[in-house]
Amino acid sequence: MQTYLTTEELATRIHYDVRTIRDRLKDSVLLEGIHYIRPFGGRKLLFLWEAIERDIGQASTSRAPLIPMANGGLAHG
């Protein structure tokens, strides 16, 4: 079972501004299909909390920069 969050709900949980999530995190570290979805092909975003929670700690413990790949993987830079 997944926990779906709106942008506002995610901002509250991770203590980031809504605009920062939309402008800086979405599509750079939060990837469509992994960390968020667009239900029914619409414009609304729903973030997948379990995936974000899993990956937020990994990114902070890594020393090498991670480059998101189109297939959802990460390249170690």
N, CA, C, O and CB atoms as a CASP TS submission, in Angstrom:
PFRMAT TS
TARGET T0000
AUTHOR 0000-0000-0000
METHOD Language model
MODEL 1
PARENT N/A
ATOM      1  N   MET     1       0.829  -1.177   0.000  1.00  0.00           N
ATOM      2  CA  MET     1       0.000   0.000   0.000  1.00  0.00           C
ATOM      3  C   MET     1       0.883   1.253   0.000  1.00  0.00           C
ATOM      4  O   MET     1       1.878   1.314   0.722  1.00  0.00           O
ATOM      5  CB  MET     1      -0.948  -0.009   1.211  1.00  0.00           C
ATOM      6  N   GLN     2       0.521   2.236  -0.800  1.00  0.00           N
ATOM      7  CA  GLN     2       1.268   3.476  -0.930  1.00  0.00           C
ATOM      8  C   GLN     2       0.571   4.612  -0.186  1.00  0.00           C
ATOM      9  O   GLN     2      -0.653   4.628  -0.058  1.00  0.00           O
ATOM     10  CB  GLN     2       1.445   3.838  -2.405  1.00  0.00           C
ATOM     11  N   THR     3       1.359   5.550   0.296  1.00  0.00           N
ATOM     12  CA  THR     3       0.832   6.769   0.884  1.00  0.00           C
ATOM     13  C   THR     3       1.031   7.878  -0.127  1.00  0.00           C
ATOM     14  O   THR     3       2.164   8.231  -0.456  1.00  0.00           O
ATOM     15  CB  THR     3       1.524   7.104   2.246  1.00  0.00           C
ATOM     16  N   TYR     4      -0.068   8.429  -0.622  1.00  0.00           N
ATOM     17  CA  TYR     4      -0.023   9.493  -1.616  1.00  0.00           C
ATOM     18  C   TYR     4      -0.135  10.841  -0.929  1.00  0.00           C
ATOM     19  O   TYR     4      -1.013  11.050  -0.091  1.00  0.00           O
ATOM     20  CB  TYR     4      -1.143   9.322  -2.658  1.00  0.00           C
ATOM     21  N   LEU     5       0.768  11.765  -1.291  1.00  0.00           N
ATOM     22  CA  LEU     5       0.772  13.095  -0.701  1.00  0.00           C
ATOM     23  C   LEU     5       0.685  14.159  -1.779  1.00  0.00           C
ATOM     24  O   LEU     5       1.265  14.012  -2.855  1.00  0.00           O
ATOM     25  CB  LEU     5       2.023  13.304   0.147  1.00  0.00           C
ATOM     26  N   THR     6      -0.033  15.218  -1.492  1.00  0.00           N
ATOM     27  CA  THR     6      -0.011  16.384  -2.378  1.00  0.00           C
ATOM     28  C   THR     6       1.318  17.108  -2.164  1.00  0.00           C
ATOM     29  O   THR     6       2.073  16.787  -1.246  1.00  0.00           O
ATOM     30  CB  THR     6      -1.237  17.345  -2.102  1.00  0.00           C
ATOM     31  N   THR     7       1.585  18.071  -3.013  1.00  0.00           N
ATOM     32  CA  THR     7       2.811  18.856  -2.867  1.00  0.00           C
ATOM     33  C   THR     7       2.836  19.566  -1.519  1.00  0.00           C
ATOM     34  O   THR     7       3.877  19.637  -0.866  1.00  0.00           O
ATOM     35  CB  THR     7       2.938  19.877  -4.008  1.00  0.00           C
ATOM     36  N   GLU     8       1.699  20.085  -1.111  1.00  0.00           N
ATOM     37  CA  GLU     8       1.614  20.798   0.165  1.00  0.00           C
ATOM     38  C   GLU     8       1.874  19.860   1.349  1.00  0.00           C
ATOM     39  O   GLU     8       2.573  20.226   2.294  1.00  0.00           O
ATOM     40  CB  GLU     8       0.236  21.459   0.312  1.00  0.00           C
ATOM     41  N   GLU     9       1.310  18.652   1.292  1.00  0.00           N
ATOM     42  CA  GLU     9       1.518  17.675   2.363  1.00  0.00           C
ATOM     43  C   GLU     9       2.976  17.237   2.426  1.00  0.00           C
ATOM     44  O   GLU     9       3.535  17.084   3.512  1.00  0.00           O
ATOM     45  CB  GLU     9       0.609  16.454   2.160  1.00  0.00           C
ATOM     46  N   LEU    10       3.595  17.034   1.257  1.00  0.00           N
ATOM     47  CA  LEU    10       5.007  16.658   1.227  1.00  0.00           C
ATOM     48  C   LEU    10       5.862  17.781   1.808  1.00  0.00           C
ATOM     49  O   LEU    10       6.790  17.522   2.574  1.00  0.00           O
ATOM     50  CB  LEU    10       5.454  16.330  -0.215  1.00  0.00           C
ATOM     51  N   ALA    11       5.556  19.016   1.449  1.00  0.00           N
ATOM     52  CA  ALA    11       6.311  20.165   1.960  1.00  0.00           C
ATOM     53  C   ALA    11       6.274  20.200   3.483  1.00  0.00           C
ATOM     54  O   ALA    11       7.282  20.491   4.126  1.00  0.00           O
ATOM     55  CB  ALA    11       5.751  21.481   1.387  1.00  0.00           C
ATOM     56  N   THR    12       5.127  19.908   4.050  1.00  0.00           N
ATOM     57  CA  THR    12       5.002  19.884   5.505  1.00  0.00           C
ATOM     58  C   THR    12       5.855  18.773   6.110  1.00  0.00           C
ATOM     59  O   THR    12       6.497  18.974   7.141  1.00  0.00           O
ATOM     60  CB  THR    12       3.535  19.704   5.912  1.00  0.00           C
ATOM     61  N   ARG    13       5.865  17.617   5.482  1.00  0.00           N
ATOM     62  CA  ARG    13       6.609  16.471   6.046  1.00  0.00           C
ATOM     63  C   ARG    13       8.113  16.651   5.973  1.00  0.00           C
ATOM     64  O   ARG    13       8.823  16.279   6.907  1.00  0.00           O
ATOM     65  CB  ARG    13       6.231  15.197   5.322  1.00  0.00           C
ATOM     66  N   ILE    14       8.618  17.223   4.867  1.00  0.00           N
ATOM     67  CA  ILE    14      10.077  17.323   4.711  1.00  0.00           C
ATOM     68  C   ILE    14      10.598  18.733   4.993  1.00  0.00           C
ATOM     69  O   ILE    14      11.789  19.000   4.834  1.00  0.00           O
ATOM     70  CB  ILE    14      10.480  16.903   3.303  1.00  0.00           C
ATOM     71  N   HIS    15       9.707  19.634   5.410  1.00  0.00           N
ATOM     72  CA  HIS    15      10.082  20.995   5.800  1.00  0.00           C
ATOM     73  C   HIS    15      10.767  21.755   4.668  1.00  0.00           C
ATOM     74  O   HIS    15      11.798  22.399   4.863  1.00  0.00           O
ATOM     75  CB  HIS    15      10.996  20.953   7.011  1.00  0.00           C
ATOM     76  N   TYR    16      10.171  21.666   3.486  1.00  0.00           N
ATOM     77  CA  TYR    16      10.605  22.437   2.330  1.00  0.00           C
ATOM     78  C   TYR    16       9.440  23.289   1.873  1.00  0.00           C
ATOM     79  O   TYR    16       8.283  22.952   2.125  1.00  0.00           O
ATOM     80  CB  TYR    16      11.113  21.515   1.182  1.00  0.00           C
ATOM     81  N   ASP    17       9.734  24.387   1.204  1.00  0.00           N
ATOM     82  CA  ASP    17       8.706  25.222   0.623  1.00  0.00           C
ATOM     83  C   ASP    17       8.098  24.507  -0.590  1.00  0.00           C
ATOM     84  O   ASP    17       8.791  23.794  -1.314  1.00  0.00           O
ATOM     85  CB  ASP    17       9.283  26.604   0.225  1.00  0.00           C
ATOM     86  N   VAL    18       6.811  24.708  -0.795  1.00  0.00           N
ATOM     87  CA  VAL    18       6.114  24.080  -1.929  1.00  0.00           C
ATOM     88  C   VAL    18       6.791  24.457  -3.243  1.00  0.00           C
ATOM     89  O   VAL    18       6.955  23.613  -4.125  1.00  0.00           O
ATOM     90  CB  VAL    18       4.623  24.502  -1.957  1.00  0.00           C
ATOM     91  N   ARG    19       7.179  25.711  -3.372  1.00  0.00           N
ATOM     92  CA  ARG    19       7.814  26.169  -4.609  1.00  0.00           C
ATOM     93  C   ARG    19       9.169  25.493  -4.830  1.00  0.00           C
ATOM     94  O   ARG    19       9.535  25.212  -5.971  1.00  0.00           O
ATOM     95  CB  ARG    19       7.988  27.689  -4.581  1.00  0.00           C
ATOM     96  N   THR    20       9.905  25.232  -3.772  1.00  0.00           N
ATOM     97  CA  THR    20      11.188  24.533  -3.891  1.00  0.00           C
ATOM     98  C   THR    20      10.973  23.117  -4.411  1.00  0.00           C
ATOM     99  O   THR    20      11.743  22.640  -5.244  1.00  0.00           O
ATOM    100  CB  THR    20      11.919  24.498  -2.531  1.00  0.00           C
ATOM    101  N   ILE    21       9.956  22.457  -3.937  1.00  0.00           N
ATOM    102  CA  ILE    21       9.658  21.102  -4.412  1.00  0.00           C
ATOM    103  C   ILE    21       9.329  21.141  -5.896  1.00  0.00           C
ATOM    104  O   ILE    21       9.860  20.347  -6.674  1.00  0.00           O
ATOM    105  CB  ILE    21       8.484  20.478  -3.613  1.00  0.00           C
ATOM    106  N   ARG    22       8.458  22.057  -6.290  1.00  0.00           N
ATOM    107  CA  ARG    22       8.038  22.140  -7.697  1.00  0.00           C
ATOM    108  C   ARG    22       9.157  22.584  -8.625  1.00  0.00           C
ATOM    109  O   ARG    22       9.301  22.043  -9.721  1.00  0.00           O
ATOM    110  CB  ARG    22       6.875  23.092  -7.830  1.00  0.00           C
ATOM    111  N   ASP    23       9.957  23.570  -8.199  1.00  0.00           N
ATOM    112  CA  ASP    23      10.940  24.178  -9.092  1.00  0.00           C
ATOM    113  C   ASP    23      12.321  23.536  -9.050  1.00  0.00           C
ATOM    114  O   ASP    23      13.014  23.502 -10.068  1.00  0.00           O
ATOM    115  CB  ASP    23      11.070  25.612  -8.765  1.00  0.00           C
ATOM    116  N   ARG    24      12.735  23.023  -7.883  1.00  0.00           N
ATOM    117  CA  ARG    24      14.107  22.549  -7.757  1.00  0.00           C
ATOM    118  C   ARG    24      14.238  21.049  -7.550  1.00  0.00           C
ATOM    119  O   ARG    24      15.192  20.444  -8.039  1.00  0.00           O
ATOM    120  CB  ARG    24      14.762  23.248  -6.635  1.00  0.00           C
ATOM    121  N   LEU    25      13.296  20.433  -6.834  1.00  0.00           N
ATOM    122  CA  LEU    25      13.422  19.007  -6.535  1.00  0.00           C
ATOM    123  C   LEU    25      12.743  18.121  -7.568  1.00  0.00           C
ATOM    124  O   LEU    25      13.264  17.064  -7.925  1.00  0.00           O
ATOM    125  CB  LEU    25      12.849  18.719  -5.177  1.00  0.00           C
ATOM    126  N   LYS    26      11.571  18.553  -8.050  1.00  0.00           N
ATOM    127  CA  LYS    26      10.822  17.734  -9.011  1.00  0.00           C
ATOM    128  C   LYS    26      11.626  17.628 -10.303  1.00  0.00           C
ATOM    129  O   LYS    26      12.070  18.634 -10.856  1.00  0.00           O
ATOM    130  CB  LYS    26       9.404  18.341  -9.290  1.00  0.00           C
ATOM    131  N   ASP    27      11.802  16.430 -10.764  1.00  0.00           N
ATOM    132  CA  ASP    27      12.524  16.075 -11.988  1.00  0.00           C
ATOM    133  C   ASP    27      14.038  16.198 -11.871  1.00  0.00           C
ATOM    134  O   ASP    27      14.742  15.982 -12.858  1.00  0.00           O
ATOM    135  CB  ASP    27      12.053  16.936 -13.111  1.00  0.00           C
ATOM    136  N   SER    28      14.557  16.538 -10.692  1.00  0.00           N
ATOM    137  CA  SER    28      16.007  16.471 -10.508  1.00  0.00           C
ATOM    138  C   SER    28      16.336  15.373  -9.504  1.00  0.00           C
ATOM    139  O   SER    28      17.157  14.501  -9.787  1.00  0.00           O
ATOM    140  CB  SER    28      16.573  17.840 -10.031  1.00  0.00           C
ATOM    141  N   VAL    29      15.706  15.406  -8.341  1.00  0.00           N
ATOM    142  CA  VAL    29      15.895  14.321  -7.370  1.00  0.00           C
ATOM    143  C   VAL    29      14.603  13.550  -7.126  1.00  0.00           C
ATOM    144  O   VAL    29      14.641  12.384  -6.732  1.00  0.00           O
ATOM    145  CB  VAL    29      16.420  14.879  -6.048  1.00  0.00           C
ATOM    146  N   LEU    30      13.469  14.187  -7.355  1.00  0.00           N
ATOM    147  CA  LEU    30      12.176  13.495  -7.255  1.00  0.00           C
ATOM    148  C   LEU    30      11.730  13.184  -8.683  1.00  0.00           C
ATOM    149  O   LEU    30      11.408  14.090  -9.451  1.00  0.00           O
ATOM    150  CB  LEU    30      11.090  14.372  -6.482  1.00  0.00           C
ATOM    151  N   LEU    31      11.715  11.923  -9.024  1.00  0.00           N
ATOM    152  CA  LEU    31      11.510  11.501 -10.406  1.00  0.00           C
ATOM    153  C   LEU    31      10.112  10.936 -10.637  1.00  0.00           C
ATOM    154  O   LEU    31       9.583  10.189  -9.815  1.00  0.00           O
ATOM    155  CB  LEU    31      12.548  10.470 -10.790  1.00  0.00           C
ATOM    156  N   GLU    32       9.528  11.309 -11.774  1.00  0.00           N
ATOM    157  CA  GLU    32       8.204  10.815 -12.121  1.00  0.00           C
ATOM    158  C   GLU    32       8.248   9.303 -12.305  1.00  0.00           C
ATOM    159  O   GLU    32       9.162   8.771 -12.935  1.00  0.00           O
ATOM    160  CB  GLU    32       7.680  11.503 -13.396  1.00  0.00           C
ATOM    161  N   GLY    33       7.269   8.630 -11.760  1.00  0.00           N
ATOM    162  CA  GLY    33       7.197   7.179 -11.826  1.00  0.00           C
ATOM    163  C   GLY    33       7.896   6.487 -10.669  1.00  0.00           C
ATOM    164  O   GLY    33       7.642   5.312 -10.403  1.00  0.00           O
ATOM    165  N   ILE    34       8.767   7.199  -9.985  1.00  0.00           N
ATOM    166  CA  ILE    34       9.461   6.647  -8.825  1.00  0.00           C
ATOM    167  C   ILE    34       8.996   7.358  -7.562  1.00  0.00           C
ATOM    168  O   ILE    34       8.560   6.722  -6.601  1.00  0.00           O
ATOM    169  CB  ILE    34      10.994   6.776  -8.987  1.00  0.00           C
ATOM    170  N   HIS    35       9.093   8.683  -7.576  1.00  0.00           N
ATOM    171  CA  HIS    35       8.749   9.482  -6.399  1.00  0.00           C
ATOM    172  C   HIS    35       7.395  10.177  -6.517  1.00  0.00           C
ATOM    173  O   HIS    35       6.817  10.579  -5.507  1.00  0.00           O
ATOM    174  CB  HIS    35       9.816  10.512  -6.157  1.00  0.00           C
ATOM    175  N   TYR    36       6.894  10.320  -7.720  1.00  0.00           N
ATOM    176  CA  TYR    36       5.581  10.932  -7.890  1.00  0.00           C
ATOM    177  C   TYR    36       4.905  10.409  -9.151  1.00  0.00           C
ATOM    178  O   TYR    36       5.554   9.891 -10.059  1.00  0.00           O
ATOM    179  CB  TYR    36       5.703  12.461  -7.946  1.00  0.00           C
ATOM    180  N   ILE    37       3.589  10.558  -9.181  1.00  0.00           N
ATOM    181  CA  ILE    37       2.790  10.154 -10.338  1.00  0.00           C
ATOM    182  C   ILE    37       1.835  11.284 -10.699  1.00  0.00           C
ATOM    183  O   ILE    37       1.594  12.198  -9.910  1.00  0.00           O
ATOM    184  CB  ILE    37       2.005   8.837 -10.049  1.00  0.00           C
ATOM    185  N   ARG    38       1.302  11.195 -11.908  1.00  0.00           N
ATOM    186  CA  ARG    38       0.250  12.093 -12.377  1.00  0.00           C
ATOM    187  C   ARG    38      -0.988  11.226 -12.601  1.00  0.00           C
ATOM    188  O   ARG    38      -1.146  10.631 -13.667  1.00  0.00           O
ATOM    189  CB  ARG    38       0.676  12.872 -13.702  1.00  0.00           C
ATOM    190  N   PRO    39      -1.868  11.153 -11.593  1.00  0.00           N
ATOM    191  CA  PRO    39      -3.012  10.250 -11.725  1.00  0.00           C
ATOM    192  C   PRO    39      -3.902  10.620 -12.907  1.00  0.00           C
ATOM    193  O   PRO    39      -4.202  11.790 -13.143  1.00  0.00           O
ATOM    194  CB  PRO    39      -3.830  10.255 -10.447  1.00  0.00           C
ATOM    195  N   PHE    40      -4.304   9.611 -13.624  1.00  0.00           N
ATOM    196  CA  PHE    40      -5.213   9.737 -14.758  1.00  0.00           C
ATOM    197  C   PHE    40      -4.665  10.666 -15.840  1.00  0.00           C
ATOM    198  O   PHE    40      -5.440  11.240 -16.605  1.00  0.00           O
ATOM    199  CB  PHE    40      -6.560  10.243 -14.284  1.00  0.00           C
ATOM    200  N   GLY    41      -3.342  10.822 -15.915  1.00  0.00           N
ATOM    201  CA  GLY    41      -2.709  11.634 -16.949  1.00  0.00           C
ATOM    202  C   GLY    41      -2.936  13.124 -16.793  1.00  0.00           C
ATOM    203  O   GLY    41      -2.716  13.883 -17.737  1.00  0.00           O
ATOM    204  N   GLY    42      -3.364  13.550 -15.640  1.00  0.00           N
ATOM    205  CA  GLY    42      -3.662  14.963 -15.406  1.00  0.00           C
ATOM    206  C   GLY    42      -2.449  15.775 -14.990  1.00  0.00           C
ATOM    207  O   GLY    42      -1.315  15.299 -15.050  1.00  0.00           O
ATOM    208  N   ARG    43      -2.697  16.994 -14.572  1.00  0.00           N
ATOM    209  CA  ARG    43      -1.634  17.894 -14.141  1.00  0.00           C
ATOM    210  C   ARG    43      -1.297  17.744 -12.661  1.00  0.00           C
ATOM    211  O   ARG    43      -0.193  18.084 -12.234  1.00  0.00           O
ATOM    212  CB  ARG    43      -2.026  19.320 -14.427  1.00  0.00           C
ATOM    213  N   LYS    44      -2.235  17.241 -11.890  1.00  0.00           N
ATOM    214  CA  LYS    44      -2.051  17.084 -10.438  1.00  0.00           C
ATOM    215  C   LYS    44      -0.934  16.078 -10.168  1.00  0.00           C
ATOM    216  O   LYS    44      -0.835  15.052 -10.842  1.00  0.00           O
ATOM    217  CB  LYS    44      -3.376  16.624  -9.754  1.00  0.00           C
ATOM    218  N   LEU    45      -0.102  16.379  -9.185  1.00  0.00           N
ATOM    219  CA  LEU    45       0.971  15.470  -8.788  1.00  0.00           C
ATOM    220  C   LEU    45       0.627  14.842  -7.455  1.00  0.00           C
ATOM    221  O   LEU    45       0.137  15.514  -6.548  1.00  0.00           O
ATOM    222  CB  LEU    45       2.327  16.205  -8.707  1.00  0.00           C
ATOM    223  N   LEU    46       0.884  13.552  -7.342  1.00  0.00           N
ATOM    224  CA  LEU    46       0.796  12.860  -6.062  1.00  0.00           C
ATOM    225  C   LEU    46       2.149  12.218  -5.799  1.00  0.00           C
ATOM    226  O   LEU    46       2.653  11.441  -6.610  1.00  0.00           O
ATOM    227  CB  LEU    46      -0.359  11.791  -6.054  1.00  0.00           C
ATOM    228  N   PHE    47       2.722  12.554  -4.658  1.00  0.00           N
ATOM    229  CA  PHE    47       4.034  12.046  -4.292  1.00  0.00           C
ATOM    230  C   PHE    47       3.891  10.753  -3.506  1.00  0.00           C
ATOM    231  O   PHE    47       2.987  10.615  -2.682  1.00  0.00           O
ATOM    232  CB  PHE    47       4.813  13.086  -3.479  1.00  0.00           C
ATOM    233  N   LEU    48       4.784   9.811  -3.763  1.00  0.00           N
ATOM    234  CA  LEU    48       4.776   8.496  -3.121  1.00  0.00           C
ATOM    235  C   LEU    48       5.705   8.554  -1.909  1.00  0.00           C
ATOM    236  O   LEU    48       6.927   8.503  -2.049  1.00  0.00           O
ATOM    237  CB  LEU    48       5.218   7.365  -4.122  1.00  0.00           C
ATOM    238  N   TRP    49       5.116   8.658  -0.733  1.00  0.00           N
ATOM    239  CA  TRP    49       5.887   8.884   0.487  1.00  0.00           C
ATOM    240  C   TRP    49       6.915   7.798   0.748  1.00  0.00           C
ATOM    241  O   TRP    49       8.048   8.114   1.109  1.00  0.00           O
ATOM    242  CB  TRP    49       4.963   8.987   1.661  1.00  0.00           C
ATOM    243  N   GLU    50       6.564   6.537   0.580  1.00  0.00           N
ATOM    244  CA  GLU    50       7.496   5.446   0.892  1.00  0.00           C
ATOM    245  C   GLU    50       8.766   5.538   0.037  1.00  0.00           C
ATOM    246  O   GLU    50       9.863   5.300   0.543  1.00  0.00           O
ATOM    247  CB  GLU    50       6.811   4.081   0.674  1.00  0.00           C
ATOM    248  N   ALA    51       8.636   5.875  -1.231  1.00  0.00           N
ATOM    249  CA  ALA    51       9.807   5.998  -2.108  1.00  0.00           C
ATOM    250  C   ALA    51      10.662   7.194  -1.710  1.00  0.00           C
ATOM    251  O   ALA    51      11.890   7.112  -1.716  1.00  0.00           O
ATOM    252  CB  ALA    51       9.370   6.130  -3.577  1.00  0.00           C
ATOM    253  N   ILE    52      10.021   8.295  -1.367  1.00  0.00           N
ATOM    254  CA  ILE    52      10.765   9.486  -0.953  1.00  0.00           C
ATOM    255  C   ILE    52      11.472   9.223   0.371  1.00  0.00           C
ATOM    256  O   ILE    52      12.641   9.574   0.538  1.00  0.00           O
ATOM    257  CB  ILE    52       9.822  10.708  -0.829  1.00  0.00           C
ATOM    258  N   GLU    53      10.771   8.615   1.297  1.00  0.00           N
ATOM    259  CA  GLU    53      11.351   8.307   2.603  1.00  0.00           C
ATOM    260  C   GLU    53      12.549   7.365   2.455  1.00  0.00           C
ATOM    261  O   GLU    53      13.557   7.527   3.142  1.00  0.00           O
ATOM    262  CB  GLU    53      10.289   7.678   3.528  1.00  0.00           C
ATOM    263  N   ARG    54      12.437   6.397   1.570  1.00  0.00           N
ATOM    264  CA  ARG    54      13.522   5.448   1.319  1.00  0.00           C
ATOM    265  C   ARG    54      14.742   6.166   0.735  1.00  0.00           C
ATOM    266  O   ARG    54      15.871   5.911   1.155  1.00  0.00           O
ATOM    267  CB  ARG    54      13.050   4.331   0.363  1.00  0.00           C
ATOM    268  N   ASP    55      14.523   7.053  -0.222  1.00  0.00           N
ATOM    269  CA  ASP    55      15.628   7.650  -0.960  1.00  0.00           C
ATOM    270  C   ASP    55      16.205   8.908  -0.324  1.00  0.00           C
ATOM    271  O   ASP    55      17.347   9.265  -0.615  1.00  0.00           O
ATOM    272  CB  ASP    55      15.181   7.968  -2.333  1.00  0.00           C
ATOM    273  N   ILE    56      15.465   9.578   0.521  1.00  0.00           N
ATOM    274  CA  ILE    56      15.950  10.831   1.105  1.00  0.00           C
ATOM    275  C   ILE    56      17.176  10.590   1.983  1.00  0.00           C
ATOM    276  O   ILE    56      18.090  11.415   1.990  1.00  0.00           O
ATOM    277  CB  ILE    56      14.839  11.505   1.925  1.00  0.00           C
ATOM    278  N   GLY    57      17.216   9.522   2.694  1.00  0.00           N
ATOM    279  CA  GLY    57      18.370   9.200   3.527  1.00  0.00           C
ATOM    280  C   GLY    57      19.557   8.714   2.725  1.00  0.00           C
ATOM    281  O   GLY    57      20.699   9.007   3.079  1.00  0.00           O
ATOM    282  N   GLN    58      19.315   7.986   1.664  1.00  0.00           N
ATOM    283  CA  GLN    58      20.395   7.486   0.819  1.00  0.00           C
ATOM    284  C   GLN    58      21.157   8.623   0.168  1.00  0.00           C
ATOM    285  O   GLN    58      22.386   8.586   0.099  1.00  0.00           O
ATOM    286  CB  GLN    58      19.846   6.553  -0.246  1.00  0.00           C
ATOM    287  N   ALA    59      20.449   9.628  -0.307  1.00  0.00           N
ATOM    288  CA  ALA    59      21.095  10.746  -0.989  1.00  0.00           C
ATOM    289  C   ALA    59      21.977  11.532  -0.022  1.00  0.00           C
ATOM    290  O   ALA    59      23.034  12.024  -0.416  1.00  0.00           O
ATOM    291  CB  ALA    59      20.045  11.671  -1.620  1.00  0.00           C
ATOM    292  N   SER    60      21.564  11.654   1.216  1.00  0.00           N
ATOM    293  CA  SER    60      22.351  12.431   2.171  1.00  0.00           C
ATOM    294  C   SER    60      23.578  11.675   2.673  1.00  0.00           C
ATOM    295  O   SER    60      24.533  12.302   3.132  1.00  0.00           O
ATOM    296  CB  SER    60      21.486  12.829   3.343  1.00  0.00           C
ATOM    297  N   THR    61      23.575  10.353   2.599  1.00  0.00           N
ATOM    298  CA  THR    61      24.719   9.587   3.072  1.00  0.00           C
ATOM    299  C   THR    61      25.752   9.345   1.986  1.00  0.00           C
ATOM    300  O   THR    61      26.880   8.947   2.275  1.00  0.00           O
ATOM    301  CB  THR    61      24.259   8.275   3.629  1.00  0.00           C
ATOM    302  N   SER    62      25.379   9.577   0.768  1.00  0.00           N
ATOM    303  CA  SER    62      26.305   9.357  -0.343  1.00  0.00           C
ATOM    304  C   SER    62      27.267  10.538  -0.477  1.00  0.00           C
ATOM    305  O   SER    62      26.859  11.692  -0.350  1.00  0.00           O
ATOM    306  CB  SER    62      25.530   9.144  -1.662  1.00  0.00           C
ATOM    307  N   ARG    63      28.524  10.251  -0.730  1.00  0.00           N
ATOM    308  CA  ARG    63      29.512  11.321  -0.898  1.00  0.00           C
ATOM    309  C   ARG    63      29.648  11.735  -2.357  1.00  0.00           C
ATOM    310  O   ARG    63      29.881  12.913  -2.627  1.00  0.00           O
ATOM    311  CB  ARG    63      30.870  10.879  -0.357  1.00  0.00           C
ATOM    312  N   ALA    64      29.514  10.831  -3.291  1.00  0.00           N
ATOM    313  CA  ALA    64      29.636  11.143  -4.707  1.00  0.00           C
ATOM    314  C   ALA    64      28.313  11.704  -5.213  1.00  0.00           C
ATOM    315  O   ALA    64      27.246  11.281  -4.767  1.00  0.00           O
ATOM    316  CB  ALA    64      30.050   9.889  -5.519  1.00  0.00           C
ATOM    317  N   PRO    65      28.378  12.660  -6.146  1.00  0.00           N
ATOM    318  CA  PRO    65      27.125  13.178  -6.698  1.00  0.00           C
ATOM    319  C   PRO    65      26.393  12.101  -7.493  1.00  0.00           C
ATOM    320  O   PRO    65      27.012  11.287  -8.179  1.00  0.00           O
ATOM    321  CB  PRO    65      27.396  14.400  -7.588  1.00  0.00           C
ATOM    322  N   LEU    66      25.079  12.110  -7.391  1.00  0.00           N
ATOM    323  CA  LEU    66      24.263  11.149  -8.109  1.00  0.00           C
ATOM    324  C   LEU    66      23.537  11.863  -9.239  1.00  0.00           C
ATOM    325  O   LEU    66      22.963  12.935  -9.048  1.00  0.00           O
ATOM    326  CB  LEU    66      23.260  10.450  -7.160  1.00  0.00           C
ATOM    327  N   ILE    67      23.572  11.260 -10.404  1.00  0.00           N
ATOM    328  CA  ILE    67      22.931  11.846 -11.580  1.00  0.00           C
ATOM    329  C   ILE    67      21.744  10.964 -11.948  1.00  0.00           C
ATOM    330  O   ILE    67      21.927   9.796 -12.290  1.00  0.00           O
ATOM    331  CB  ILE    67      23.940  11.979 -12.784  1.00  0.00           C
ATOM    332  N   PRO    68      20.512  11.512 -11.883  1.00  0.00           N
ATOM    333  CA  PRO    68      19.344  10.689 -12.220  1.00  0.00           C
ATOM    334  C   PRO    68      19.333  10.343 -13.704  1.00  0.00           C
ATOM    335  O   PRO    68      19.593  11.193 -14.556  1.00  0.00           O
ATOM    336  CB  PRO    68      18.043  11.417 -11.839  1.00  0.00           C
ATOM    337  N   MET    69      19.029   9.089 -13.999  1.00  0.00           N
ATOM    338  CA  MET    69      18.946   8.613 -15.377  1.00  0.00           C
ATOM    339  C   MET    69      17.484   8.535 -15.798  1.00  0.00           C
ATOM    340  O   MET    69      16.597   8.430 -14.951  1.00  0.00           O
ATOM    341  CB  MET    69      19.635   7.232 -15.531  1.00  0.00           C
ATOM    342  N   ALA    70      17.235   8.585 -17.088  1.00  0.00           N
ATOM    343  CA  ALA    70      15.874   8.558 -17.612  1.00  0.00           C
ATOM    344  C   ALA    70      15.125   7.292 -17.227  1.00  0.00           C
ATOM    345  O   ALA    70      13.904   7.324 -17.075  1.00  0.00           O
ATOM    346  CB  ALA    70      15.897   8.693 -19.111  1.00  0.00           C
ATOM    347  N   ASN    71      15.838   6.171 -17.065  1.00  0.00           N
ATOM    348  CA  ASN    71      15.185   4.907 -16.737  1.00  0.00           C
ATOM    349  C   ASN    71      14.929   4.745 -15.246  1.00  0.00           C
ATOM    350  O   ASN    71      14.457   3.697 -14.804  1.00  0.00           O
ATOM    351  CB  ASN    71      16.020   3.760 -17.231  1.00  0.00           C
ATOM    352  N   GLY    72      15.241   5.784 -14.466  1.00  0.00           N
ATOM    353  CA  GLY    72      15.014   5.727 -13.032  1.00  0.00           C
ATOM    354  C   GLY    72      16.233   5.345 -12.225  1.00  0.00           C
ATOM    355  O   GLY    72      16.209   5.427 -10.997  1.00  0.00           O
ATOM    356  N   GLY    73      17.298   4.927 -12.887  1.00  0.00           N
ATOM    357  CA  GLY    73      18.522   4.578 -12.167  1.00  0.00           C
ATOM    358  C   GLY    73      19.338   5.820 -11.827  1.00  0.00           C
ATOM    359  O   GLY    73      18.949   6.943 -12.149  1.00  0.00           O
ATOM    360  N   LEU    74      20.446   5.605 -11.189  1.00  0.00           N
ATOM    361  CA  LEU    74      21.331   6.712 -10.813  1.00  0.00           C
ATOM    362  C   LEU    74      22.736   6.428 -11.291  1.00  0.00           C
ATOM    363  O   LEU    74      23.242   5.317 -11.136  1.00  0.00           O
ATOM    364  CB  LEU    74      21.321   6.939  -9.287  1.00  0.00           C
ATOM    365  N   ALA    75      23.370   7.442 -11.878  1.00  0.00           N
ATOM    366  CA  ALA    75      24.770   7.348 -12.265  1.00  0.00           C
ATOM    367  C   ALA    75      25.593   8.003 -11.181  1.00  0.00           C
ATOM    368  O   ALA    75      25.258   9.094 -10.719  1.00  0.00           O
ATOM    369  CB  ALA    75      25.033   8.009 -13.651  1.00  0.00           C
ATOM    370  N   HIS    76      26.658   7.355 -10.773  1.00  0.00           N
ATOM    371  CA  HIS    76      27.520   7.902  -9.733  1.00  0.00           C
ATOM    372  C   HIS    76      28.582   8.758 -10.425  1.00  0.00           C
ATOM    373  O   HIS    76      29.412   8.245 -11.174  1.00  0.00           O
ATOM    374  CB  HIS    76      28.174   6.757  -8.860  1.00  0.00           C
ATOM    375  N   GLY    77      28.548  10.065 -10.167  1.00  0.00           N
ATOM    376  CA  GLY    77      29.416  11.013 -10.859  1.00  0.00           C
ATOM    377  C   GLY    77      30.639  11.202 -10.178  1.00  0.00           C
ATOM    378  O   GLY    77      31.486  11.972 -10.631  1.00  0.00           O
TER
END
